[in-house]
Amino acid sequence: MRTSSRRGTASRWMRVAAMAAIAALVSTTAAGPAWADDDGLTLEERLGWSIAERTAHGEKLRAGDDDATEPAIPATDVTESDPEPLPGEGEEPTAGEAAMLAAQADAARAVAEGRVEMTVSDPVVRAETQPTAVADGVGAVGGLFSLTGIPEAGREETAGAKEPASDGKTPGRQSSQGASEAGDKVRVSVDVTHLAAGDLTTRLVPVQLPACALTSPQEPACQAGTPLEDVDLVTKDGRTVLSAAADAPEPAAPAGSTATPQASARVAERTAATDTSVVALMADEQGPNGDWGATKLAAASAWDVSAQTGAFSWSYPMRTPPVPGGLVPDLGLSYSSSSLDGRVASGNAQASIVGDGWEADLSGYVERKYVPCVDDQDPKNGQAANNASRDTGDLCWKTNNLTLSFNGSATELVRDGDTNTWRAKSDDNIRVARHTGGWGGAINDTEYFIVTTKDGTRYYFGRGKTESTGADLGSVQHVPVFGNHPGEPCNETTYAASRCAMGYRWNLDHVIDPRGNTITYTYTKDANRYGYNNNAGTTPYVSGARLMNIEYGTRTSVTGDAPARVELTYAQRCIPTSSFSCDVADRTVENGTHWPDLPLDQFCTSTSSCPSVQSPVFYDIHRLTKVATFVRASTGFVPVDSWALTQELPAVGATMRTVWL
């Protein structure tokens, strides 16, 4: 767990890293061509330009740039099988890093070969690793193990023998008869070194399942698990071992047995089902270092500078080529050390697409938060919830809340009575209006939002297209939500029928100023699936999205190609080696050390069953590696400026590896 002192230490390291990154960024940014910002024409004269005149203006902007040789925009598709390598590839690792990588590689091979074993502190209890297919059936991402008592005929007398190490937490039995009063519990241990991705080792939950989980995992009664007690997670010499206290099985004594009266009494108290105990290593989406079930909207996203707190904040603007009309996108990078200190275990701990403590200020979004249905089972307005007696991992509607992240800060929106109009909590003279009938996909009410600033400029969030016949902008992120109370969206009599897709984030996709100048933003979405309603079936949702390009210099009354464009390039959040290329097909839990800050255990592609993924989680698969600007000339788009971002994934203390710029 990240303690307050450790978090402070991490923040100090991050400040040092941020300063170094800033220096590198400033010194390596291309100077670009000299810009002709002032062409001697008035704004009104430029507003009436045709596409040909705008193209000529692009040629003029590029004048004098003899080094520009690229004839067209680079490909925008992300080639996931060929990622940009991270720094340090091919360098000799330190002794500690070498030991850790060797241990993780060995553990991964053990998983692939079915050699992951559970050790038990009791010599008369046998642990057996169950096949991967059986473990998958109950959603045991860390493995499934059966515990059986060794029949007395097969035991060797252990009285007086040295006991297996039990780390002092749960004593083992003193003889094959099981005479120890503590014999009802045994200490079980599993090497979980291979489960490093997405901080999974800290999110593992060892549970004891009924024996029928081995034969009928689909039965609800066989999935009812009891968390084990006295759980301990220890990392030493590059290996991580999880141990806990489990109920010890004990078969009935055979005829003619000379078992002690105490042992016979314990056997008589057990049911036949306890002759075999089943231990499963399940995964929770939340752990001590963060919650993958939370979106990336952080409580510390409202940034400021404070001399009292010692927070270090810095911003780096990225200039964009001017266009007729003057409406250009605002781009930049921002860093805040206080955003790291403001993290809590209930928030998403994954670093941004730029790096830990950094944000890419490129667009904006409106977000609505939903709540876990298990936390929304009480009556509302005197009306009972249709899930009052059903615990699931789904999300439910709670309130009609909204947050606006825009211009580098986040603000809560306050609804104006029962209208569709909202205002910022710290009213800065902007108006937010909810609309329906957008083109953002099959979501409830097809809702989207328009933010109007005091100068009359309209910002569209999640409309989906610029017009009904336009291209899909991929700007709406949606997730299944249950309306579990009467009067809530999608509510029906039964809980199972109360599900529909709702937007949780509406990204900025279009801007129109009072003179008709426009900007358009296009996104690509990443999809995942989860087993809704306790895995009654699986459903897709959007786990994350990334901005791909921005086109501007356009007008509502003029058709044709955009005079200017911004392109963004991404790579996987993966550590390649000479023998591992980060191919998407290899993105598995067993290879998690290469994707250390992704919750690979929460990925599901099945269209029928996701037993280990029964809640939606949210994450970024990629990291931002380049921002480039272009203007249109007679031969197509030509480059103006570009910024290359270089990241690494270092280990900082005992916390999850995360992206650093």
Buried (B, 14 or more C-beta within 10 A) or exposed (E): EBEEEBBEBBBEBBBEBBEEBBEBBEEEBBEBBEBBEEEEEEEEEBBEBEBEEBBBBBBBBBEEBEEBEEEEBBEEEBEBEEBBBBEEEEEEEEEEBEBBBEBBBBBBEBBBEEEBBBBBBBBBBBBEBBEBEBBBBBBBBBBBBBBBBBEBEEBEEBEEEEBBEBEEBBBBBBBBBBBBEBBBBBBBBBBBBBBBBBBBBBBBBBBBBBBBBBEEBEEEEBBEBEEBBEBEBEBEEBBBBBBBBBBBBBBBBEEEBEBBEBBBEBBEEBEEEBBBBBBBBBBBBBBBBBBBBBBBBBEBBBBEEEEEEEBBBBEBEBBBBBBBBEBBBEBBBBBBBBBBBBBEBEBBBBBBBBBBBBBBBBBBBBBBBBEBBBEBBEEBEEEEBBBEEBEBBBBBBBEEEBBBBBBBBBBEBBBEEEEEEBBBEEEEEBBBBBBEEBBBBEBBBBBBBBBBBEEEBBBBBBBBBBEEEEEBBBBBBBBBBBBBBBEBBBBBEEBBEBBBBBBBBBBBBBBBBEBBBBBBBBBBBBEBBBBBBBBEBBBBBBBBBBBBBBBBBBBEEBEEBBBBBBBBBBBBBBBBEEEBBBBEEBBBBBBBBBBBBBBBBBBBEEEEBBBBBBBBBBBBBBBBBBBBBBBBBEEEBBBBBBBBBBBBBBEBEEBBBBBBB
